[in-house]
Amino acid sequence: MAPYLVQLTEKEIKMLLVAIRQVDHTFAIAEAQSAASGEQLAEEYDGVREAYEELHRKLAAVAGTDAGKPRIVK
């Protein structure tokens, strides 16, 4: 299957980065809940998280933004 090429605007890329950061936040919550309950995460968890991290790095590179974790500023 040939890959499809899609043209995204800068705004759309930034929106995807925000969505991925929200997923990262959800991963952090899942890890904390798993640690608190003593239950193991699903076997495929690490692979999925790594895939999201790689996608975040790629989109950040395209957008020319810092690929690091978002920082909370008070």
Biopython code that builds the backbone (N, CA, C, O; Angstrom):
import numpy as np
from Bio.PDB.StructureBuilder import StructureBuilder

atoms = [
    (1, "MET", "N", (0.851, -1.177, 0.000)),
    (1, "MET", "CA", (0.000, 0.000, 0.000)),
    (1, "MET", "C", (0.897, 1.240, 0.000)),
    (1, "MET", "O", (1.766, 1.385, 0.859)),
    (2, "ALA", "N", (0.685, 2.109, -0.944)),
    (2, "ALA", "CA", (1.481, 3.330, -1.060)),
    (2, "ALA", "C", (1.060, 4.330, 0.010)),
    (2, "ALA", "O", (-0.126, 4.464, 0.309)),
    (3, "PRO", "N", (2.033, 5.029, 0.583)),
    (3, "PRO", "CA", (1.666, 6.036, 1.595)),
    (3, "PRO", "C", (0.968, 7.220, 0.926)),
    (3, "PRO", "O", (1.272, 7.589, -0.209)),
    (4, "TYR", "N", (0.037, 7.793, 1.656)),
    (4, "TYR", "CA", (-0.671, 8.967, 1.176)),
    (4, "TYR", "C", (0.041, 10.209, 1.687)),
    (4, "TYR", "O", (0.480, 10.241, 2.837)),
    (5, "LEU", "N", (0.156, 11.208, 0.867)),
    (5, "LEU", "CA", (0.749, 12.472, 1.264)),
    (5, "LEU", "C", (-0.374, 13.442, 1.587)),
    (5, "LEU", "O", (-1.307, 13.623, 0.804)),
    (6, "VAL", "N", (-0.268, 14.055, 2.744)),
    (6, "VAL", "CA", (-1.281, 14.994, 3.193)),
    (6, "VAL", "C", (-0.582, 16.297, 3.531)),
    (6, "VAL", "O", (0.453, 16.299, 4.197)),
    (7, "GLN", "N", (-1.135, 17.384, 3.081)),
    (7, "GLN", "CA", (-0.564, 18.687, 3.389)),
    (7, "GLN", "C", (-1.332, 19.272, 4.566)),
    (7, "GLN", "O", (-2.548, 19.453, 4.502)),
    (8, "LEU", "N", (-0.607, 19.566, 5.642)),
    (8, "LEU", "CA", (-1.205, 20.147, 6.833)),
    (8, "LEU", "C", (-0.716, 21.576, 7.015)),
    (8, "LEU", "O", (0.425, 21.906, 6.690)),
    (9, "THR", "N", (-1.588, 22.405, 7.532)),
    (9, "THR", "CA", (-1.180, 23.768, 7.846)),
    (9, "THR", "C", (-0.405, 23.753, 9.163)),
    (9, "THR", "O", (-0.447, 22.774, 9.909)),
    (10, "GLU", "N", (0.294, 24.836, 9.434)),
    (10, "GLU", "CA", (1.027, 24.952, 10.696)),
    (10, "GLU", "C", (0.066, 24.843, 11.880)),
    (10, "GLU", "O", (0.387, 24.220, 12.891)),
    (11, "LYS", "N", (-1.099, 25.446, 11.749)),
    (11, "LYS", "CA", (-2.100, 25.380, 12.817)),
    (11, "LYS", "C", (-2.552, 23.941, 13.063)),
    (11, "LYS", "O", (-2.696, 23.528, 14.214)),
    (12, "GLU", "N", (-2.774, 23.179, 12.001)),
    (12, "GLU", "CA", (-3.194, 21.789, 12.143)),
    (12, "GLU", "C", (-2.115, 20.944, 12.809)),
    (12, "GLU", "O", (-2.420, 20.079, 13.630)),
    (13, "ILE", "N", (-0.866, 21.188, 12.462)),
    (13, "ILE", "CA", (0.242, 20.458, 13.091)),
    (13, "ILE", "C", (0.302, 20.781, 14.574)),
    (13, "ILE", "O", (0.491, 19.890, 15.401)),
    (14, "LYS", "N", (0.144, 22.050, 14.908)),
    (14, "LYS", "CA", (0.168, 22.435, 16.324)),
    (14, "LYS", "C", (-1.008, 21.827, 17.082)),
    (14, "LYS", "O", (-0.870, 21.454, 18.247)),
    (15, "MET", "N", (-2.159, 21.727, 16.427)),
    (15, "MET", "CA", (-3.315, 21.092, 17.068)),
    (15, "MET", "C", (-3.036, 19.614, 17.331)),
    (15, "MET", "O", (-3.412, 19.086, 18.378)),
    (16, "LEU", "N", (-2.383, 18.952, 16.393)),
    (16, "LEU", "CA", (-2.017, 17.548, 16.594)),
    (16, "LEU", "C", (-1.012, 17.403, 17.733)),
    (16, "LEU", "O", (-1.090, 16.454, 18.512)),
    (17, "LEU", "N", (-0.077, 18.334, 17.832)),
    (17, "LEU", "CA", (0.887, 18.299, 18.941)),
    (17, "LEU", "C", (0.184, 18.440, 20.287)),
    (17, "LEU", "O", (0.528, 17.750, 21.247)),
    (18, "VAL", "N", (-0.791, 19.323, 20.355)),
    (18, "VAL", "CA", (-1.565, 19.491, 21.594)),
    (18, "VAL", "C", (-2.309, 18.203, 21.926)),
    (18, "VAL", "O", (-2.346, 17.784, 23.083)),
    (19, "ALA", "N", (-2.896, 17.583, 20.924)),
    (19, "ALA", "CA", (-3.626, 16.325, 21.154)),
    (19, "ALA", "C", (-2.689, 15.232, 21.653)),
    (19, "ALA", "O", (-3.051, 14.467, 22.547)),
    (20, "ILE", "N", (-1.499, 15.151, 21.089)),
    (20, "ILE", "CA", (-0.531, 14.146, 21.531)),
    (20, "ILE", "C", (-0.083, 14.435, 22.954)),
    (20, "ILE", "O", (0.113, 13.506, 23.737)),
    (21, "ARG", "N", (0.083, 15.699, 23.302)),
    (21, "ARG", "CA", (0.443, 16.037, 24.685)),
    (21, "ARG", "C", (-0.657, 15.625, 25.655)),
    (21, "ARG", "O", (-0.369, 15.208, 26.777)),
    (22, "GLN", "N", (-1.914, 15.739, 25.235)),
    (22, "GLN", "CA", (-3.017, 15.298, 26.081)),
    (22, "GLN", "C", (-2.981, 13.780, 26.259)),
    (22, "GLN", "O", (-3.238, 13.274, 27.352)),
    (23, "VAL", "N", (-2.666, 13.065, 25.197)),
    (23, "VAL", "CA", (-2.524, 11.611, 25.299)),
    (23, "VAL", "C", (-1.381, 11.277, 26.251)),
    (23, "VAL", "O", (-1.495, 10.345, 27.047)),
    (24, "ASP", "N", (-0.282, 12.024, 26.181)),
    (24, "ASP", "CA", (0.841, 11.815, 27.089)),
    (24, "ASP", "C", (0.402, 12.015, 28.541)),
    (24, "ASP", "O", (0.816, 11.272, 29.430)),
    (25, "HIS", "N", (-0.427, 13.009, 28.766)),
    (25, "HIS", "CA", (-0.960, 13.256, 30.114)),
    (25, "HIS", "C", (-1.803, 12.054, 30.571)),
    (25, "HIS", "O", (-1.737, 11.645, 31.730)),
    (26, "THR", "N", (-2.580, 11.505, 29.657)),
    (26, "THR", "CA", (-3.390, 10.329, 29.967)),
    (26, "THR", "C", (-2.497, 9.135, 30.308)),
    (26, "THR", "O", (-2.816, 8.359, 31.209)),
    (27, "PHE", "N", (-1.382, 8.986, 29.592)),
    (27, "PHE", "CA", (-0.432, 7.923, 29.912)),
    (27, "PHE", "C", (0.116, 8.107, 31.331)),
    (27, "PHE", "O", (0.234, 7.141, 32.085)),
    (28, "ALA", "N", (0.449, 9.341, 31.686)),
    (28, "ALA", "CA", (0.980, 9.614, 33.024)),
    (28, "ALA", "C", (-0.038, 9.240, 34.103)),
    (28, "ALA", "O", (0.324, 8.684, 35.139)),
    (29, "ILE", "N", (-1.305, 9.546, 33.856)),
    (29, "ILE", "CA", (-2.362, 9.185, 34.809)),
    (29, "ILE", "C", (-2.473, 7.665, 34.917)),
    (29, "ILE", "O", (-2.591, 7.127, 36.018)),
    (30, "ALA", "N", (-2.436, 6.977, 33.788)),
    (30, "ALA", "CA", (-2.526, 5.513, 33.801)),
    (30, "ALA", "C", (-1.370, 4.900, 34.579)),
    (30, "ALA", "O", (-1.562, 3.945, 35.332)),
    (31, "GLU", "N", (-0.169, 5.447, 34.400)),
    (31, "GLU", "CA", (0.998, 4.938, 35.122)),
    (31, "GLU", "C", (0.856, 5.168, 36.617)),
    (31, "GLU", "O", (1.181, 4.290, 37.417)),
    (32, "ALA", "N", (0.373, 6.338, 36.998)),
    (32, "ALA", "CA", (0.191, 6.640, 38.422)),
    (32, "ALA", "C", (-0.874, 5.727, 39.033)),
    (32, "ALA", "O", (-0.700, 5.228, 40.145)),
    (33, "GLN", "N", (-1.961, 5.510, 38.321)),
    (33, "GLN", "CA", (-3.017, 4.631, 38.828)),
    (33, "GLN", "C", (-2.521, 3.193, 38.925)),
    (33, "GLN", "O", (-2.859, 2.476, 39.867)),
    (34, "SER", "N", (-1.731, 2.781, 37.963)),
    (34, "SER", "CA", (-1.173, 1.430, 37.980)),
    (34, "SER", "C", (-0.245, 1.252, 39.182)),
    (34, "SER", "O", (-0.305, 0.235, 39.874)),
    (35, "ALA", "N", (0.602, 2.233, 39.422)),
    (35, "ALA", "CA", (1.523, 2.165, 40.563)),
    (35, "ALA", "C", (0.760, 2.165, 41.883)),
    (35, "ALA", "O", (1.109, 1.428, 42.805)),
    (36, "ALA", "N", (-0.274, 2.983, 41.971)),
    (36, "ALA", "CA", (-1.047, 3.086, 43.214)),
    (36, "ALA", "C", (-1.817, 1.798, 43.509)),
    (36, "ALA", "O", (-1.971, 1.411, 44.668)),
    (37, "SER", "N", (-2.296, 1.142, 42.460)),
    (37, "SER", "CA", (-3.096, -0.068, 42.663)),
    (37, "SER", "C", (-2.249, -1.338, 42.677)),
    (37, "SER", "O", (-2.720, -2.404, 43.074)),
    (38, "GLY", "N", (-1.001, -1.213, 42.243)),
    (38, "GLY", "CA", (-0.133, -2.386, 42.178)),
    (38, "GLY", "C", (-0.407, -3.284, 40.993)),
    (38, "GLY", "O", (0.131, -4.389, 40.914)),
    (39, "GLU", "N", (-1.233, -2.829, 40.072)),
    (39, "GLU", "CA", (-1.546, -3.611, 38.875)),
    (39, "GLU", "C", (-0.577, -3.274, 37.749)),
    (39, "GLU", "O", (-0.099, -2.145, 37.643)),
    (40, "GLN", "N", (-0.300, -4.249, 36.928)),
    (40, "GLN", "CA", (0.572, -4.062, 35.779)),
    (40, "GLN", "C", (-0.195, -3.403, 34.631)),
    (40, "GLN", "O", (-1.394, -3.623, 34.460)),
    (41, "LEU", "N", (0.511, -2.604, 33.861)),
    (41, "LEU", "CA", (-0.087, -2.039, 32.646)),
    (41, "LEU", "C", (-0.154, -3.126, 31.576)),
    (41, "LEU", "O", (0.550, -4.132, 31.665)),
    (42, "ALA", "N", (-0.986, -2.929, 30.580)),
    (42, "ALA", "CA", (-1.118, -3.894, 29.488)),
    (42, "ALA", "C", (0.234, -4.109, 28.814)),
    (42, "ALA", "O", (1.074, -3.210, 28.779)),
    (43, "GLU", "N", (0.429, -5.295, 28.286)),
    (43, "GLU", "CA", (1.702, -5.675, 27.676)),
    (43, "GLU", "C", (2.121, -4.734, 26.544)),
    (43, "GLU", "O", (3.304, -4.428, 26.394)),
    (44, "GLU", "N", (1.161, -4.282, 25.758)),
    (44, "GLU", "CA", (1.475, -3.423, 24.610)),
    (44, "GLU", "C", (1.608, -1.940, 24.980)),
    (44, "GLU", "O", (1.855, -1.108, 24.108)),
    (45, "TYR", "N", (1.449, -1.610, 26.244)),
    (45, "TYR", "CA", (1.451, -0.215, 26.698)),
    (45, "TYR", "C", (2.720, 0.535, 26.271)),
    (45, "TYR", "O", (2.632, 1.610, 25.677)),
    (46, "ASP", "N", (3.894, -0.026, 26.570)),
    (46, "ASP", "CA", (5.147, 0.675, 26.266)),
    (46, "ASP", "C", (5.301, 0.953, 24.778)),
    (46, "ASP", "O", (5.766, 2.024, 24.390)),
    (47, "GLY", "N", (4.915, -0.002, 23.949)),
    (47, "GLY", "CA", (5.013, 0.193, 22.507)),
    (47, "GLY", "C", (4.119, 1.316, 22.011)),
    (47, "GLY", "O", (4.515, 2.107, 21.154)),
    (48, "VAL", "N", (2.921, 1.380, 22.551)),
    (48, "VAL", "CA", (1.992, 2.439, 22.159)),
    (48, "VAL", "C", (2.508, 3.793, 22.620)),
    (48, "VAL", "O", (2.460, 4.768, 21.870)),
    (49, "ARG", "N", (3.000, 3.854, 23.850)),
    (49, "ARG", "CA", (3.519, 5.123, 24.360)),
    (49, "ARG", "C", (4.715, 5.589, 23.525)),
    (49, "ARG", "O", (4.814, 6.767, 23.181)),
    (50, "GLU", "N", (5.615, 4.668, 23.204)),
    (50, "GLU", "CA", (6.776, 5.015, 22.382)),
    (50, "GLU", "C", (6.349, 5.502, 20.994)),
    (50, "GLU", "O", (6.967, 6.412, 20.442)),
    (51, "ALA", "N", (5.309, 4.910, 20.434)),
    (51, "ALA", "CA", (4.823, 5.344, 19.120)),
    (51, "ALA", "C", (4.308, 6.778, 19.182)),
    (51, "ALA", "O", (4.563, 7.570, 18.275)),
    (52, "TYR", "N", (3.583, 7.116, 20.249)),
    (52, "TYR", "CA", (3.109, 8.490, 20.416)),
    (52, "TYR", "C", (4.266, 9.460, 20.625)),
    (52, "TYR", "O", (4.239, 10.576, 20.105)),
    (53, "GLU", "N", (5.284, 9.046, 21.381)),
    (53, "GLU", "CA", (6.448, 9.914, 21.598)),
    (53, "GLU", "C", (7.187, 10.168, 20.288)),
    (53, "GLU", "O", (7.629, 11.288, 20.029)),
    (54, "GLU", "N", (7.323, 9.127, 19.457)),
    (54, "GLU", "CA", (7.992, 9.286, 18.164)),
    (54, "GLU", "C", (7.177, 10.204, 17.243)),
    (54, "GLU", "O", (7.741, 11.061, 16.563)),
    (55, "LEU", "N", (5.871, 10.024, 17.222)),
    (55, "LEU", "CA", (5.008, 10.899, 16.422)),
    (55, "LEU", "C", (5.133, 12.345, 16.892)),
    (55, "LEU", "O", (5.172, 13.264, 16.074)),
    (56, "HIS", "N", (5.195, 12.548, 18.195)),
    (56, "HIS", "CA", (5.357, 13.892, 18.747)),
    (56, "HIS", "C", (6.669, 14.507, 18.277)),
    (56, "HIS", "O", (6.703, 15.669, 17.872)),
    (57, "ARG", "N", (7.748, 13.732, 18.329)),
    (57, "ARG", "CA", (9.055, 14.242, 17.872)),
    (57, "ARG", "C", (9.007, 14.632, 16.397)),
    (57, "ARG", "O", (9.520, 15.683, 16.012)),
    (58, "LYS", "N", (8.392, 13.790, 15.578)),
    (58, "LYS", "CA", (8.325, 14.075, 14.136)),
    (58, "LYS", "C", (7.507, 15.324, 13.853)),
    (58, "LYS", "O", (7.929, 16.179, 13.075)),
    (59, "LEU", "N", (6.346, 15.437, 14.476)),
    (59, "LEU", "CA", (5.503, 16.611, 14.237)),
    (59, "LEU", "C", (6.164, 17.879, 14.763)),
    (59, "LEU", "O", (6.062, 18.939, 14.145)),
    (60, "ALA", "N", (6.844, 17.771, 15.904)),
    (60, "ALA", "CA", (7.538, 18.937, 16.453)),
    (60, "ALA", "C", (8.652, 19.384, 15.511)),
    (60, "ALA", "O", (8.880, 20.582, 15.344)),
    (61, "ALA", "N", (9.342, 18.434, 14.901)),
    (61, "ALA", "CA", (10.398, 18.777, 13.948)),
    (61, "ALA", "C", (9.821, 19.476, 12.728)),
    (61, "ALA", "O", (10.401, 20.439, 12.227)),
    (62, "VAL", "N", (8.687, 18.995, 12.252)),
    (62, "VAL", "CA", (8.024, 19.625, 11.096)),
    (62, "VAL", "C", (7.567, 21.035, 11.454)),
    (62, "VAL", "O", (7.685, 21.960, 10.650)),
    (63, "ALA", "N", (7.042, 21.187, 12.672)),
    (63, "ALA", "CA", (6.532, 22.492, 13.102)),
    (63, "ALA", "C", (7.647, 23.436, 13.527)),
    (63, "ALA", "O", (7.431, 24.639, 13.674)),
    (64, "GLY", "N", (8.851, 22.879, 13.727)),
    (64, "GLY", "CA", (9.966, 23.721, 14.169)),
    (64, "GLY", "C", (9.829, 24.148, 15.614)),
    (64, "GLY", "O", (10.311, 25.217, 15.990)),
    (65, "THR", "N", (9.170, 23.319, 16.447)),
    (65, "THR", "CA", (8.998, 23.629, 17.859)),
    (65, "THR", "C", (9.833, 22.686, 18.697)),
    (65, "THR", "O", (10.361, 21.695, 18.190)),
    (66, "ASP", "N", (9.955, 22.988, 19.968)),
    (66, "ASP", "CA", (10.671, 22.130, 20.907)),
    (66, "ASP", "C", (9.878, 20.843, 21.095)),
    (66, "ASP", "O", (8.687, 20.883, 21.404)),
    (67, "ALA", "N", (10.535, 19.705, 20.908)),
    (67, "ALA", "CA", (9.864, 18.407, 21.047)),
    (67, "ALA", "C", (9.822, 17.930, 22.479)),
    (67, "ALA", "O", (9.353, 16.824, 22.744)),
    (68, "GLY", "N", (10.301, 18.736, 23.407)),
    (68, "GLY", "CA", (10.303, 18.325, 24.806)),
    (68, "GLY", "C", (8.919, 18.294, 25.400)),
    (68, "GLY", "O", (7.940, 18.681, 24.761)),
    (69, "LYS", "N", (8.851, 17.835, 26.616)),
    (69, "LYS", "CA", (7.577, 17.765, 27.322)),
    (69, "LYS", "C", (7.063, 19.181, 27.588)),
    (69, "LYS", "O", (7.852, 20.106, 27.782)),
    (70, "PRO", "N", (5.755, 19.346, 27.596)),
    (70, "PRO", "CA", (5.218, 20.677, 27.904)),
    (70, "PRO", "C", (5.545, 21.059, 29.343)),
    (70, "PRO", "O", (5.617, 20.202, 30.223)),
    (71, "ARG", "N", (5.736, 22.313, 29.564)),
    (71, "ARG", "CA", (6.066, 22.803, 30.900)),
    (71, "ARG", "C", (4.867, 23.572, 31.453)),
    (71, "ARG", "O", (4.200, 24.311, 30.730)),
    (72, "ILE", "N", (4.611, 23.388, 32.728)),
    (72, "ILE", "CA", (3.543, 24.127, 33.384)),
    (72, "ILE", "C", (4.145, 25.380, 34.012)),
    (72, "ILE", "O", (5.085, 25.293, 34.803)),
    (73, "VAL", "N", (3.612, 26.527, 33.664)),
    (73, "VAL", "CA", (4.112, 27.783, 34.170)),
    (73, "VAL", "C", (3.038, 28.380, 35.055)),
    (73, "VAL", "O", (1.894, 28.554, 34.635)),
    (74, "LYS", "N", (3.417, 28.693, 36.288)),
    (74, "LYS", "CA", (2.446, 29.270, 37.223)),
    (74, "LYS", "C", (2.707, 30.746, 37.408)),
    (74, "LYS", "O", (1.993, 31.410, 38.160)),
]
sb = StructureBuilder()
sb.init_structure("model")
sb.init_model(0)
sb.init_chain("A")
sb.init_seg("    ")
for serial, (resi, resn, name, xyz) in enumerate(atoms, 1):
    if name == "N":
        sb.init_residue(resn, " ", resi, " ")
    sb.init_atom(name, np.array(xyz, "f"), 0.0, 1.0, " ", f" {name:<3s}", serial, name[0])
structure = sb.get_structure()
